[in-house]
Amino acid sequence: MITIRLWKLSTFPLMNKRSKSDEVYLKKLGMRIKSIRKEKGITQVALAYACEIEKQNMSRIEVGNTNPNILLLRKVCSHLDITLAELFDF
C-alpha cells in the first residue's frame, strides 16, 4: 500500500508571506529604480523591453510587489548605466 502525504503550503517557509521589513526594502528598491529611470528620461516600457521582461513585470518591480533576482537587477543597472552599488544606495 502507498501512502501519500499532503502538505499545507504554510508548512514550507519559502511559501510564507514576506516580513514587513522585506516589503519595505522591496518598495524602496522599486522607488529607486523608478526614480533613476525617470531621471534618465527612460520610459517603463523601454526599460522593460531592454531588460527582456514585460511592462507589467517592471511595474511590479517599481511598486515593490515582486522580488527581482540579481541577474535581472544587473540588466536594469546596465540599461540605466549605473552600478549595483549605486542602485542599492538608498
Protein Blocks (a to p, Z undefined) as FASTA:
>chain_A
ZZdddddfklpmklpccdfklmmmmmmmmmmmmmmmmmnopafklmmmmnopafklmmmm
mnopaccdfklmmmmmmmnopafklmmmZZ
